Amino acid sequence: MRLATFLNVAQEQILDAAEAFAKTIPALHQTDSLLLRDHLPHLLDAISADLRTSQSRTEAIDKSEGNAPQSSWQTSAQTHGLMRARAGIDIEQLVAEFRALRSSVLRLWGESYVPEAGAIEDIARFNEAIDQAVAESVRFYAQERERWRQIFLSVLGHDLRGPLNAIGLTVELMRLGATAPAAQTALLSRGVKRLTSLLDSLLEYSRASLGAGMVLRAAQVDLAHVCAEEIELLRAAHPEALSDYEATGDTCGAFDASRVGEALMNLVSNAIKHGDPTQASLARVEGHEAFVRITVENAGDEIAVHEFETLFEPLRQRDGPSASTERTHLGLGLFIARQIARAHGGEITGASSEGRIRFTIDLPRLSWPSADANDDVALQV
């Protein structure tokens, strides 16, 4: 019996095997049979139909690489990936389902029938179809997981705004009633403004699908002064941490002060979390002829060159020990810092040598449109 026919006549047996494997995945252990099978019957029918059609060598290669032409409608494999993302399984378990399906089909077919002419071609075609199904399923799985990440960030930013507004109001009442030293209320007020700015950024990144665009408010500022204020806030928030700061040269230019301060905060916070707590981190601002450079470095285990790029990916955290016990941050810090640098027309890089980790932001010293008027400058990054 040819494989195309077997997929139809033995479909229930194949689905039983697929369901049995799916139940071994913890997230699907209590799921009912109908949901476990979801669109797998339609997938088997589609593969069976595909095996009955002719195809060129180029089409076969494209399919095996997951590059077959996109369908104008949502395929069964795509729907399967979507439903599994909502069920909470991870991507390795999703791929494992397809591996198990491939194995069970070929095993059941081989056990039931003696191979006949065309069997090798059938196996090759079936493998190509499964590879294409995996590519489609994984793509929709990833899109759905990313959508829920965006929803999570939006909800987080929205729900934190209420408590933050209450804190801001309390600080203002303390200032008006002189119930605390003026220096302390001023520091608290700046901290509330910084948190408000961070929440605005979080909502913006969520709406823009994590970095599709950013709005800057550029004005003539002295980055040495901007960074000094940010370091002061960080020292107040982390009194146990050792943080040094120095500035040299002309550091004035047209920049978004709030965004630059946010980038510096992310880099220094990263140094505090992952650096050697017995050695001070160093933040440095240097004015050059064409740009202003911001550098943050700390003592720590060296990072391989190829690993630096992954550190800038959103919602990713580096594996390994951290000086901080915090495990609830989102892994957005370095990603945000890069988006801020690029929105300014600059870049951020990382380097590691002799037990020191260094991140460097170079911001071009440009004359931005309407910078003196503090107008919005929108740049796509």
N, C-alpha and C positions, 0 to 999 in steps of 0.2 A: 504493500500500500504506500502510495506517495505521501509525503509529509503533509501536504496541503489538505488532503482528505482526512488524514489522521487527526489534524487539529480540529476538525469538525465532529467526527464521529466519537472521539475520545475526550471531548471538551470537559465533560463533567469530572472525569478522572483527573485530568490536568488541573482543573480548578480545585479539586479536593487537596491535591498535593501543594498547590500555591497557598491555599488557606491554612493548611497545617503548618507551613513554614512561617506565614505571617503571624500566627499565634505564638510563635517563639519570641517575637519582638515584644519586650515589656509594655511599650506604649499601646500595643494592639491586643494585648492578652485578653481583655474583657470585651473586645469589639465583636458585634454580632456578624454572622456569616455574610449577610448581604453587603455590609460596609467593607468587610475584608476583601470581598471579590470585586466590589464597585464596578469599574469599567474593564476588568480583565477579560470577560467574555467577548466584548466588542474588540479588544486588542487582538485576541486570538483569531477572530473572524477577519480582521483587517490583514493580519499576517498571512492567513490562509489565502485570501484574495490576492495578496501581493505575490505569493509563490506561484500563482497560476498565470501571472502576466510575464511577458518577456521584458528584459532590460539589457541595456548596453553595459559594456565593461566600465565606462565612466560612471554610470548611474550606480553600479554595484559598489565602486570605490567610495563614491560620495555617501552612500547609505552607511557603509561600514564605519565611516568617519563621523557620522551624525550630521552630515551636511546635505541631506536630501532636500529638495525644494519644499518650502513651507506651504502647508495646506491653508486654504482659505477659511477653514473651520477648525474648531478645537478638536484635536485628535484624542483618542482614548488614552494614549500614553500621557499626554499633557494633563488631562483631567485626573488621571491616577496620581501624578506628581503633586497636583494641587491638593487633592484630598488627603494625601499622606502628610503634606506639610501641615495641614490643619489638624491632623491626628496627633502630631507631636513627635514623629519619629525623626531620626537624624538622616543626613544624606547618605551615609554609609549603609544604613539599614535599607534605605530605598533602593540603592544599587544592588544590595544583597538579594532583595526580592526578585529582581530581574535575573540575577545569576542563578538563583534557585529555580526560577521558571524555565530558563534555558536548559538547565541540567535535567529537570524532571521530564520535560517534553522529549528530549533526545533519549533519555533512559527508558521511558515508557514505550516509545516508538520502537527502539531497538529490541526490547524484551518481547514485544508483541508480534513483530513481523520480521521476516528475513529480508535483509537489504536487497533491493532490486536495482535495475538500471536507473540512473538519475539520482541515487541516494546521496552521493557526494555533493552534487549540485544543490540538492534540497537543503543539506546541512549548511552549505555556504550561504545560500540565500536566507535561510532562517537566522543564522548568526548576524547577517547584515541587518535584517529587520529588527532583531532584538537590540543591536547597537544603536540603530536610529531611534527606537522607542526609549532607550535609556537617555539619549541626548535630549529628546523632547521632554521627558518626564523630569529630568534634573533641572532643565531650564525653567519650567513652570514652578517646580518646587522652590528654587532659589528666588524667583520673583515673588512668590507668596510669602516666604519667610522675610524677605526684605520689606514687603508691605507692612507686615506686622511689627517689624522693628521700627518703622516710621511711625506707626500708630502709637507704639509704646513711648517713643520719644516725645510725641505731641502731647500725650496724656501726662507724662512726667512734667514737661514744661508748664502745662496748664495748671495742674494740681499744686505745684510748688508756688505758684504766684500768690495764692491767697495767704498762706502763712508768711511769705516774705513781705507782703504789704502790711500785715499786722506788725511785724518786727520793725518795719520802716516807720510806721505811725508811732510805735512805742518810743523809738529813738528820738523822733521829733518832739514828743511830749517831754521826754527827759531833757532835751535841749532847752525847750521853752521854760520848763519849770526849774532849770538849773539844779536838777537832782543828782547830776554827775559832772565831773570835771569836763570843761569844754573840749579839751584835747581828746578825751575818750569818746564823747558823743560825735565829734568830727570824724574820728577813725571809724566808728560804727556806721555813720552815715555813708562814708565812702565805700565801706564793705557792702552795705545794702545796695548801693548804686551798681557796684560791680556784679553782685549776684543777679540783679535785675537785667543787666546787660547780657550776662551769660544765659539767662533764661530766654531772652529775646533771640539770642544766637541759636539756642537749641531748637526753638520753634522754627526759625528761619531755615536751618539745616534740614529739619524734618520736612518742611514744605517743599524745599528744593531738592528732595531726594538725596540728601547728604552731599552737598557740594555742587549742585548744578549751577548755582549762581549766588552772588553775594553783593549786598549794597554797602558801599563805604561812605562815610561822612568825613571827607578830607578837609583839614584846616592846617594852617601854619602852626606847628608845635615844635617844642624841644623834646626829643625822645629821651634825653638824659633825665629830664624832670619827670616825664611820664613814667619811665621805668623805675625811678627812685620811689615814686609814690606806690607803685605796685609792689615793690620789694618790701616797703614798710607794712603794707597790708599782709603780705605773706609771712613776715616775721611775727606779726601779731597773731595770725592764725596758727602758726607753727613755732611757738616759742622754744620748743625743745630742739628745733633744727638749727643748723649752723649755715647761714647764708651770707656771703660777701658780695659787695657790689662796687663797681667802679665805672667811671665814664671818662672818655678822652675825646678831644677834637670837637669840631662843630657838628652837633647832632640835630640841628634844626632842619625842617623841611615840611612839605605838605603830606601829612599822613593822617590816618584815622587813629587818633590817640586811644580810643576805647578798644579797638580791635588789636592794636599793637600790644597794649597792656594785657589783653586777654591771651595773646600768643605767649608773651613772657610768663604769665602766670602758669600756663599749661606746661611750659618747659621746666620752670623751677619746681612746680608741684611734682612733675615726673622725676626730677632729680632727687627730691626729698623722699619720694615713695620707693625708688629703686636704687638709690645711691648708698654709699657707706655712711651710716649716721654719725660716725666718729670724725668724719672729715667734712669740712665746709664745702658747700656748692658755691660756684662763682658765677655771677651774672655780670657781663661786661657790655657796654655800649661804646662803639667807636665810630667817630665821624670820618669818612673818607671823602675824596673829591666828588665822586659820582654817586655814592651810596652811603647808607648808615648800616653798620653791622651790629647785630645783637647776638651775643654768644652766651650759652649756659653750659657749664661743664661740672662734672662731679666725679668722684672716685667710685669705681665699680668694676664688676667683671667685664672683660672686653666682649664686644659684640662683633660677630662675623660681618664682613662687608655685605654679603648677600642678604643678611637678615634685616639691615636697616630699612630697606624699602618696605618690607612687610609691616614695620612698626607704624608707618604712616597710613595704613589702611584703616577705614572706620570700623568700630566695634570689634577691634582686634587687640588683644593684650599679649605681651610677651610671656612665654612660659618661663618658669624658673622662680627662684627665691626673690622676695622683695623685702626691702627694709621696712615697709609698711605692712600691717596686718589687714589693711583695707582690701576688700575684694568686691566691693559694690560699685566701683566706678565703671563707666561704660566703655572705656578704651577709645575715646574720641579726642583726647587731648592733642596728640601729635597730628592727627588728621586735620583738626581745626587750625592748628598753627600753620600747617602747610597751605590751607585754603586762604588764610589771611595774608600770608607772604605772597602767594601768587596773585591774589586780587590787587595787591599793590604793585604788581609787575616784578616781584622779586622771587626768591626761592629759599627753601630751607634744606639743609643737608645735615647728615650725621656722620661722625667719625669716632673711632676708638683706637687708642694707643697708650701704651705704658700705664695701664690701669686707670685711664681717664676716659670718660664718655663725654663727647662734645656735640652739641647741636648749634648750628649757626644759621641765622636769618640775615640775608642781605636784602635791604629795601632801597630801590633806586631813589635818588633825590630828584624828584620831578616837579614841574610846575603843573599842578592839577587844575582843571577847569573849575572856576568859581570857588577855589579853596578858601579864599579870604572871606567869602560869604557863608562858608560852612554849609554849602548845598550838598545834596546827595550826589554821589558819583557812583553809578551802577556799572559794575564790571562782571562779565561772565567768566567763571574760572572752570 
